[in-house]
Amino acid sequence: MFKSVDSALKWATHISTLSIIDSPCLANHIPDHDGSPFRNDLLVNLSQAEIHAQSAQIIRMIESLDDPAFSEYMLAKYRMIDKLDTLIYRVASGFGGAINRRSLQNIILEYCGRKKFSTNDYKDMFGCGKSQAYRNRSVVYERMDKIHYQAMDALESKMAGAGLVLRNNC
């Protein structure tokens, strides 16, 4: 069993980048969220092909989430896609006035840990003063927080149902 949804997704993403031939002993050393290896008894007796199939199953779980914005977020967070149409639309709804689509995409990718911007960058992206740009970024982050928690909960339910993680009842 994986320790968390996050560790399962990091593992699946990592495995999906390897060829079957280049991936010996994958069952024994799966990096945890802190980088330390741990043993996953679910994978111990699996062949390399079966391990890759398990990785693909986890990725399919992301793709099959009921809300397309949840799927896009999870796939973007774990570096599998850059296409964020549904997610951008969801985050942009409710913004007063026009907002640049590329700016939203950049801030969402920053939220996912894939980019980093300064306050001056936000100012340039939104075409306004620093304080308004930072407020806009905060609104995007608040909306992404909501999507993050809902997506993680939905995926945790699927993975717990498949016996991949324990359901966190906290």
Secondary structure, DSSP 4 states (H G I P E B T S, - for coil): --S-HHHHHHHHHHHHTS-STT-TTTTT-EE-TTS-EE--TTTTT--HHHHHHHHHHHHHHHHT-SSHHHHHHHHHHTTS----HHHHHHHHTT-SS---HHHHHHHHHHHTTS----HHHHHHHHTS-HHHHHHHHHHHHHHHHHHHHHHHHHHHHHHHHTTSS-----
